[in-house]
Amino acid sequence: MKYLLMLYAEEKVGMALPPDQMAGFMAQLAAYQDTLKKAGAFVTTAALQPTHSAKTISKADGELKVHDGPYAETREQFGGYFIIEAADMNAAIDLAAQCPAATWGNIEIRPYNPGYAPG
């Protein structure tokens, strides 16, 4: 089964890090990706652009509303993700626990809904 690991951290803290320290964190994530590949669990990963580049939309009474940035005010922001393959939630937790992002933020683990097909 596939699981989405959503990586959350304080964006302002990350943006204030010196480039060499940020490079070290990115190297840790690259090593984690290699660990997932060796375990046969890696599907894909990506980082997201900062929240100031985001738009949030909604539709009410047929009118489209567009807001700058994320709509919810939170301490931590969704900054990137991994999609992994794991036998069950316990296995996904074990794999997520190895992710270095858990040391500077939170990781939400959510299974894909394999039976969902819109239409």
VOTI-586842 format. One record per residue: residue number from 0; residue in one letter; x, y, z negated of N, C-alpha, C in turn. Coordinates in steps of 0.2 Angstrom, whole numbers, always signed. Each point is the difference from the previous one (the first is absolute). Layout:
BEGIN
   k r  n_px  n_py  n_pz ca_px ca_py ca_pz  c_px  c_py  c_pz
 NUM A     X     Y     Z     X     Y     Z     X     Y     Z
...
***
This chain:
BEGIN
   k r  n_px  n_py  n_pz ca_px ca_py ca_pz  c_px  c_py  c_pz
   0 M    +4    -6    +0    -4    +6    +0    +4    +6    +0
   1 K    -2    +5    +3    +4    +7    +0    -2    +4    -5
   2 Y    +5    +4    -3    -1    +5    -5    +3    +6    +2
   3 L    -4    +6    -2    +3    +6    +1    +3    +3    -7
   4 L    +6    +2    +0    +4    +3    -6    +0    +7    +2
   5 M    -4    +4    -4    +0    +7    +1    +5    +3    -5
   6 L    +5    +4    +2    +5    +3    -4    -2    +7    -2
   7 Y    -1    +1    -7    -2    +7    -2    +6    +3    -4
   8 A    +1    +6    +1    +6    +3    -4    -2    +8    +0
   9 E    +4    +4    -5    -1    +7    +0    +4    +3    +6
  10 E    -4    +2    +5    +3    +3    +6    +5    +6    -2
  11 K    -2    +4    -4    +4    +6    -2    +7    -2    -3
  12 V    +0    -5    -4    +6    -3    -3    +4    -3    +6
  13 G    -2    -4    +4    +3    -3    +6    +3    +6    +4
  14 M    -3    +5    +2    +2    +5    +4    +6    +4    -3
  15 A    +0    +0    -7    +5    +4    -3    +7    -4    -1
  16 L    +0    -6    +2    +6    -4    -1    +5    +2    +5
  17 P    +6    -1    -3    +6    +2    +5    +0    -5    +6
  18 P    +2    +1    +6    +0    -4    +5    +4    -7    -1
  19 D    +5    +0    -4    +4    -6    -1    -4    -5    -4
  20 Q    -4    +3    -5    -4    -4    -5    -6    -3    +4
  21 M    -3    +4    +4    -5    -2    +4    +2    -6    +5
  22 A    +6    +1    +3    +3    -5    +4    +1    -7    -4
  23 G    +2    +1    -6    +0    -6    -4    -6    -4    -1
  24 F    -6    +4    -1    -6    -3    -1    -3    -3    +6
  25 M    +2    +3    +6    -2    -3    +6    +4    -6    +2
  26 A    +6    -1    -2    +4    -6    +0    -3    -5    -4
  27 Q    -3    +1    -6    -3    -5    -4    -6    -2    +3
  28 L    -4    +4    +3    -6    -2    +4    +2    -5    +6
  29 A    +5    +2    +3    +3    -4    +6    +2    -7    -2
  30 A    +3    +0    -6    +2    -7    -3    -6    -4    -2
  31 Y    -5    +4    -3    -6    -4    -1    -4    -3    +6
  32 Q    +1    +4    +5    -3    -2    +7    +3    -7    +2
  33 D    +7    +0    -1    +4    -6    +2    -2    -6    -4
  34 T    -1    +2    -7    -2    -6    -4    -7    -3    +2
  35 L    -5    +5    +2    -6    -3    +2    +1    -4    +7
  36 K    +4    +3    +4    +1    -4    +6    +3    -7    -1
  37 K    +5    +0    -5    +3    -7    -1    -5    -5    -3
  38 A    -5    +3    -4    -5    -4    -3    -6    -2    +5
  39 G    +0    +3    +6    -5    -1    +5    -6    +4    -2
  40 A    +0    +5    -4    -6    +4    -2    -1    +6    +3
  41 F    +5    +3    +4    +0    +6    +3    -4    +1    +6
  42 V    -5    +4    +0    -4    +2    +6    +2    +6    +3
  43 T    -1    +6    -4    +2    +6    +3    +1    +5    -6
  44 T    +3    +6    +2    +0    +5    -5    +0    +7    +3
  45 A    -1    +5    -3    +1    +7    +2    -1    +5    -6
  46 A    +4    +6    +2    -1    +5    -5    -5    +5    +3
  47 L    -3    +4    -5    -4    +5    +3    +3    +7    -1
  48 Q    -2    +5    +4    +2    +7    +0    -3    +3    -6
  49 P    +3    +5    -2    -2    +4    -7    -7    +2    +1
  50 T    -3    +0    -6    -8    +2    +0    -2    +6    +3
  51 H    +5    +5    +1    -2    +7    +3    -1    -1    +7
  52 S    +2    -6    +3    -1    -2    +7    -7    -3    +1
  53 A    -3    -2    -5    -7    -4    +0    -6    +5    +1
  54 K    -5    -3    +3    -7    +3    +0    -4    -5    -3
  55 T    -6    +2    -3    -5    -4    -2    -6    +2    +3
  56 I    -4    -5    +3    -6    +2    +3    -6    -3    -3
  57 S    -6    +3    +1    -6    -2    -2    -6    +2    +5
  58 K    -5    -3    +0    -6    +2    +4    -6    +0    -4
  59 A    -3    +6    +0    -7    +0    -4    -5    +4    +5
  60 D    -5    -3    +1    -6    +2    +4    +3    +2    +7
  61 G    +4    -5    +2    +3    +1    +7    +6    +5    +1
  62 E    +2    +3    -6    +5    +5    +1    +6    -2    -3
  63 L    +5    +0    +4    +7    -2    -1    +3    +5    -5
  64 K    +3    -2    -5    +4    +5    -5    +7    -3    +0
  65 V    +5    +4    +1    +7    -1    +0    +3    +4    -6
  66 H    +4    -4    -4    +3    +3    -6    +8    -1    +1
  67 D    +4    +5    -2    +7    -1    +0    +2    -5    -5
  68 G    +5    -4    +1    +3    -4    -5    -5    -6    -3
  69 P    +2    -3    -5    -5    -5    -3    -5    +3    -4
  70 Y    -6    -3    +0    -5    +4    -4    +0    -1    -7
  71 A    +2    -6    -2    +1    -1    -8    +6    +3    -3
  72 E    +0    +3    -5    +5    +2    -4    +3    -5    -4
  73 T    +6    -3    +1    +2    -5    -4    +8    +2    -2
  74 R    +2    -4    -5    +7    +1    -2    +5    -3    +5
  75 E    -2    -6    +2    +4    -4    +5    -4    +0    +7
  76 Q    +4    -1    +5    -2    +0    +7    +2    -6    +3
  77 F    -5    -2    +5    +1    -6    +4    +6    +1    +5
  78 G    +6    -3    -1    +5    +2    +4    +3    -5    +6
  79 G    -3    -6    -1    +2    -5    +5    -3    -7    -2
  80 Y    +2    -5    +4    -3    -6    -1    +4    -6    +3
  81 F    -1    -6    -3    +2    -6    +3    -6    -4    +1
  82 I    +0    -4    +5    -5    -5    +1    +4    -7    +0
  83 I    -3    -4    -5    +4    -6    -1    -5    -6    +1
  84 E    +3    -6    +0    -4    -6    +1    +2    -4    -7
  85 A    -5    -2    -3    +1    -4    -7    -6    -5    +0
  86 A    +2    -5    -4    -5    -6    -1    -6    +3    -4
  87 D    +1    +4    -5    -6    +2    -4    +2    +7    -3
  88 M    -4    +3    -4    +1    +6    -4    +6    -1    -5
  89 N    +1    -5    -3    +6    -1    -4    +6    +0    +3
  90 A    +0    -3    +6    +6    +0    +4    +2    +7    +3
  91 A    -6    +4    +2    +1    +7    +2    +3    +4    -6
  92 I    -3    -1    -6    +3    +4    -6    +7    -2    -1
  93 D    +2    -6    +1    +7    -2    -1    +5    +4    +5
  94 L    -3    +0    +6    +4    +3    +6    +0    +8    -1
  95 A    -5    +3    -2    -1    +7    -2    +5    +2    -5
  96 A    +0    -4    -5    +4    +1    -6    +8    +1    +2
  97 Q    +2    -3    +5    +7    +1    +2    +1    +7    +4
  98 C    -5    +3    +2    +0    +7    +3    +3    +5    -4
  99 P    +5    +3    +2    +3    +5    -4    -4    +6    -1
 100 A    -5    +1    +4    -5    +6    -1    -4    -1    -6
 101 A    +0    -6    -3    -4    +0    -6    +4    +3    -6
 102 T    +6    +2    +1    +4    +3    -5    -1    +8    +0
 103 W    -2    +2    +5    -1    +8    +0    -8    +2    +2
 104 G    -4    -5    +0    -7    +1    +1    -4    -6    -1
 105 N    -6    +0    +3    -4    -6    -1    -1    -3    +7
 106 I    -2    -7    +0    -2    -3    +6    -6    -3    -1
 107 E    -5    +1    +4    -7    -3    +0    +1    -5    +5
 108 I    -3    -6    -2    +0    -6    +5    -7    -2    +1
 109 R    -1    +0    +7    -7    -1    +2    +0    -5    +5
 110 P    -4    -6    +0    -1    -5    +5    -4    +3    +6
 111 Y    +2    -2    +6    -4    +1    +6    -6    -4    -1
 112 N    -5    +3    +3    -7    -4    +1    +0    -3    +7
 113 P    +2    -7    +0    +1    -3    +6    -7    -1    +4
 114 G    -5    +0    -3    -7    -1    +3    -3    +6    +2
 115 Y    +3    +6    -1    -3    +6    +2    +1    +2    +7
 116 A    -5    +1    +4    +0    +2    +7    -5    +5    +1
 117 P    +1    +7    +0    -5    +5    +2    -3    -2    +6
 118 G    -6    +2    +1    -4    +0    +6    -6    -3    -1
***
